[in-house]
Amino acid sequence: MPNRAEGTAGPRFRVEVDQNRFLPLGGREVHAVVGVSSTGPPVVGADVRATEIIVIDTSGSMYGEKIIAAKQAARAAVAALREGVRFAVIAGHSRAETIYPASNTPAVVDASTRSEAMEAVGRLRADGGTRMGAWLTRAAELFATVDGGVKHAILLTDGQNNEVAADFDRTLARLAGTFVCDCRGVGTDWKVEELRKIDAALLGGGPGIIADPAGMAADFRAMTRASMGKAVADVALRLWTPRHAVVRYVKQVAPTVQDLTGRGVERAPQSRDYPTGSWGTENRDYHICVEVPPGDPGRQLRAGWVRVVLPGSGGAPDEVAASGNILAEWTADENRATEIDPRVAHYTGQVELAQAIQDGLAARRSGDDDTATTRLGRAVALAHGSGDEETARLLGKVVDVLDPVTGTVRLRAGVEKIDEMTLDTNSTRTVRTRPRPSGPGGGAPGPG
């Protein structure tokens, strides 16, 4: 089936499934890595509806060089916006203040509004507290005034959230899926866990740390350009499974680890939609595990039917852009049944690596040196085995590596906080086993 109707703007999608479909007799769990790639012409002008909101922490701790750098970063983001898209700038402190535009709906980018926004950014001052939930709520209110299209926010902070944790969690649950947000923390006085919560709820690309305020403008420019390359919003991964099957998990495993299992929404009998956010030309991989009733030798089963679904507009039905099958076949051949697909094995290790780093750092912060040594040692072994040189380098700043193969390490004393936080934020970024091919593709029709 075609990926997109002829003449429709936007990326073309392709789905590829990697798995070992053979299960031992009595086997129930079916694992597959579903690679989704999209490609299309560059996004230009107002061809694609988009709204960008820049949220700058202007609390009292942002005084001095940080607020100066934040102004430069906000201006860099405004400069990178395509003409014709909508945008707004929010100053976040004890409350959320829309500093541009003056109206309650985002402005349209042109030479005049760009200049006005630059001038408004120049008036930012550092004062007040840190209430990220209020900032995000204000962003959602502005996004709600715009009908459809790609909705993306950038949030910068240098401090810890002052809101009650339960209230913050409720705000994130309420806003989940309404827009995409990328978060950055500058300095070392903010909490990685707080930005990771925002990232999980709003499908960001993983929280990032800006160690030096001087690097803020380049980072904001890159994030805005990436956002301007998105062409379609609210793309879902729709998973059909047979009766009596149980979806154990659906996880994005590249380019970052993001657990989507609890985000599935039933759209049709035996089918759930898992949100993936906005897409441009890019590649992502998903690890899916489905538990099915065991079968007799030689029995074949479609354990899952995966579709990339684009939302219909103006009352039109959803569009299936690409699809692929997850298969199962029971065999008495032990060699076939115990073979692990290389991509499934790789990403299983990448998810374990992320968890080992986070567990190890948490144990280190709590003073549990034995657990920290064990977990960070496991992370070293996994990073070495997968060829993840960047993560291995960052781990080497937190532990002394005695043997990378076995993961024998010794905790370092006097670790710089910036090195620990950089390792933590980087933990969910993964490496691929091989490049994903680009181009259109489809799949066999099936039940739905």
N, C-alpha and C positions, 0 to 999 in steps of 0.2 A: 504494500500500500504506500502511496506517496507520503512523505513527511509533512508537507504543507501544500495547501491548495495552490495551484499555479497562479503566480502574480501576487501572492500574499507576502507582505514585508515581514522580515524577521528571520531568525536563524533556522537552519534545517538540522534536525536531530538524528542521531544514530544510537542504537542500543546494541551492545555486545555482551554476551554472558559467558563467563569463565567458571567452570565447575567440573568436578568428577561426579557424574550422575549415578555411579554405581554404589549401592549400599549393601552391607552384609545382611544376611538373613536375620530378621529381627530389628534391623536398623531403622531409625525413625528420623534423624536429623538430616536435612538437606541444606547444604551450604552453597552459595553462589556469590561471585563478585559481578555486579552489573555495572558495566562501563557505559556512561552516557556522554556523548560528545555533541557539540553544536557548532555550526559554522555558518557564516553569512557575510554579506557585504558590510563594510564599515558603516557605523551609525553616523549620520551627518545631519546638521540642522535640526529642524523640528519634526523629522520623519517619524521619530518615536517619542511618544509622550513620556515625560519624565519630570520628577520633582526631587530636588536636592535640598536638605535642611542641614545646616551646619550648627552644631551645639557646642559652645565654648564655655568651659568652666571659668567663671570670673569670681570665684570665692576669694576670701582674703588671702589664702595661701598662694594664690597665683601672682602675687606682687613681684615687681622687679623684672628680671630677664624673662621669666615665664610668660607674663602677660604681653610683653613686647613680642616675644616669639609667637604667641598665640594669635596676635593681630596679623603678623606676617603670614602665618599659616592659613588663617581665614581668608585673607586677601588672595593667597595662592589658589585656594579652592574656588573662590568666586571667579578668578581669572580663567580657570580651567573649564568652566561650565560652557556648554554649547548654547548658542543663541537660540531662543525659542522655548527652552525648558523653563520650568518654574523653580523658584528658590526662595529661601528665607534663612535668616541668621538669628539664633537664640543665644542670649547671654544667660548662663545658668549660675545661680547663687542660691540664696535662701528661697527664691522662687524662680520661675522661668520668665524671662523678659524677651519678647520678640523685638530686637533692635532694628530689624529690617525685614519686610517693609512695615509701614505704620498700620496698614490694614490687617484684617484677620484672615487673609488668604495670601498665599505666596505670590510674589511678583514674577513677571516674565522677563527673562534675561534679554537685554539689549544694551547698547552702549550707555544709555542714560541710567538704567537701573543698576548696571554694574558699577558705575561711578558713584551712585548714591550709596550703594551697599559698602563700597570701600571706605567712604567717608564715615558711615555709621560705625563700622568696625574700629576706626581710629579713635572713637570716643569710649571704647571699652575701658572699664576700671575694675580693679580687684577689690571686692568687698563682700562680706556675707558668708553664708554657710554652703554646704554641699548637699543638694537634694535631687539625686539623679532621676528618681521616679517622677518628680514634678517636671523635670526637663523633658523627659520622654513623653509624658502625657501631653505637654504643650505641643511637641512635635507631631503627635498623633492627631491632635485637634486641627493643626494646619494641614496635614495630609488629607484629613477627612473632607476638606473643602474642595479638593481636586478630584475629578472623576477619572479614576483608573490610571493606568500607566505605571511606569517604574517609579517606586518610591524608596528613596535611600537617604539615610542620615549618617553623619559623622559625629561622634561624640568624643570630646577631649576632656580629661580630668587630671588633676594632680593629687586628689585627696580621697578620703574614705567617705562613704555615704552616711549622712546624718540621720536618715530616716529609719524608723523601726523596721527591722529585717522582715517581719511578717507582712507589713504594709508594702514594702518594696517588692516582695515576692508576689503579692496579689496584683500589684500594678503590672508587673511583667507578664503574669498569666493573662491579664485582661488585654494587654497590647500584643500578645504573641500573634505573629503572622500578619499584622496590619502594615508593617513596613520592614525594610531591611536596615540594620544598623551596624556599622563598623566602629569599634571602640579603640581608643588609644589612651594610655596612661603616660604622663610625663613625670620624670623623677622616680622616687621610690617610696613615697608616702601613701600610695593608693593600694587597694587590695585586688590581686589578680582574680580571686574568686568572684568579686562583685562584677567585674567586667565580663567574666566568663558566663555569669548568669544572664547578662544582657545579650551577649553573643548567642547563647543557646536559644533564648526566647525569640530573638529577632533575626536569626539565621545569618549572622555576620561571618566574616572570613577568619575569625579567630582574633582575640584581643592582642594588641601589640604594645610594646613598650618603646618610648622615645627617651633614650638615656640622656641625650643632650638636647636642650631646647633648640639649639641651632639646626637640628635636623627635622624640626617640626614642619616647616614649609614644604620641603621636598616630599615628606610622607603624605601630607594633605593633598598636594598636587597629584601624586600617584593614585591615591584612593579616589579622588574625584574623576580623574581620567578613566579609571577602571569602571566607575559607576556610569560614566557617560557612554561606555561601550556596551551597556546592557540594552537589549532590544525587546525583551518580553518578560513580563512579571507574573508572579503567582503560578509558576510551573509546578506541577505535582507529579510525583511518582505513584502511579496507581498499581496496587498489587492485588491480583485475584488469586485466591487459593481454593483448593477443593474442599468439599464438605469434610468435617472432622479434622481438618488441619489446623494447626496453631502457629501463628507468626511469633517466633521467639524474639527476633529483633530485626530492625532495619536501621543500618548505620551508614552515614556518609563516612568514607574512610580516606578519601583524597579529594581535594588537596588538604583538607583538615578533617579531624575526627569530630563528628557531630551525631549524637544519638537521636534518631527521629522516631524511635519505637512508640513512645507515648503520644506522638503528635498525629497519629493516623486517625482519619475521619471516614466513617463508612459512607460511601456514595452510591453503592449498588450492592445487591446480595453477594456476599463472599468477597467483596472488594473494599479496600481502604485506600484513601489518598494520603500520601505523606508529602508535606510541603518542602520545596527546594529553593524557593525564592526566585530571584531574577537571573536571567541568563543572557549572555552575549555569545561570543566565540570562545569556547572553553571546553574543558574535559573534567568530569567528576566520576568517582567510583563509589559504589554502594555495596556493602556486605549484607546479604539477606540470609536469614536462617529460618527455615520452616520445618515444623515437626509434623510428620504424616503417619498414619497407621501403617504398620509393617505389611509387606506384601510377600507373595510366594515367589520362588525362583523364576526369573524371566519376566515377571510382571513389570510393565512400564507405566509411568504415571507422570502427568504434568503437575508438578508440585507448586508451580507458580507461573503466572502470566504477568509480566511487567510492562507497563505502558507509560510513556511520557505524555502527560496531558496538559494542553494549553487551555486556559479558560475561554469560553465563548463570550462574545460581547453583544450587547443589544438584544439579549434574549436568545442568541444563537447557542446551539449545543457546544459542549466542550469538544476540542479537537485532539485526536490521538496523533501525536507527531512521530512516534516510533514505538516499537514493541519488541519483546524477546521472551523466550520461554525458559523456565527453570525445570529441569527434568529429574526423574528418579527411576532407577531400575535396580531390582534386587538380584543378587548373584551369589552363588556359593563359591565363586572364585575369590579366594582370600587376597590375592595380589591386586586384582582389579578393585576390590572393595576397600582396601586400606590405602590406596594411592591418594595422596592429598594434592589437589590442584595447586600449582606454585603461587598463583595470585591470591587464592584463598589463604594459603599459609602465610604469605607475606603480610597481608593486611590484618590477619589475626595477630601477628607479631607487632604490627604498628599500633594497634589499639592497646595491646598489653604494654607496649613501651610507654605510651602516654600515661596510662594508669600507674605504672611503676614509678615514673618521675614524680607525678603528683603525690602519690602515697609517700615516697621517700622524702620529698621536701616537707610535707606536712609532719612526718615523724621527726625530722630534723628540727623543725621549729618548736615542737613540743618537748624536745629533749630526749626522745627515744632513739638513741644512737644505734642500737642493735637493729631495729626495724629499718631505720634510715639506711644503714650500710647494706642490709640485705636487698632492699627494694631498689636503691640506686645502683647496686652491683648488677642486679637483674637488668636494669635499664641499659647499663654499659654493654652487657653481653648482647642484648637485642639490637642496640644501635650498631654494634660492630658486625653482627651477623647479617643485618639488612643493608649494610653499606651506607648508613645514614651518617655521613661524615660531620655535618653541621651539628647534629644533636650530640655526637660523640665529643666534639670540640667543646660544646657548652657544658657537658657533664664533667669534662676534665678540669673545669674551673671550680667545681664543687667537691669533687673527690679526686684522690690520687689513684690512678688506675695501675694496679699491679699486674693484672692479667685480663685483657679485654675479652678473651675467648670464654673464660669461666666466669667473668664478672667479679673477679676478686678486686676489691677496692678498699681504700681507707678514707674516712671522712677528713676533709680539710678543715683546719682551724682558721678562724678569721676570714671567712668567705665574704666577699663584697656583696651587699644586698642587691646591687644592680645585676650581678652575675646570676644570683639565685632567681630573681624575678624574670630575667631574660630566658633562662632555662624553663621556667614555669610557663610563660606565655608561649614559648616555642613548642611545648610538649605536644600540642594537638596538631601540629603541622606534620604532614607525612611525606615520604618519598615514594615514588612509583616504581614498579618493577620494569615497566617499559612504556614508551610513549603511547598514548591512545590515538588511533587513527582519526582523522577528521573527515567529514563528508556526510552526505545523506545516506539513510538506510532505513529499513523497515523491519517487519517481522510478520510471522504468520498470524492470521486471524484466529480468534479463539473465543471462549465463552466470556461473558461479561454482563 
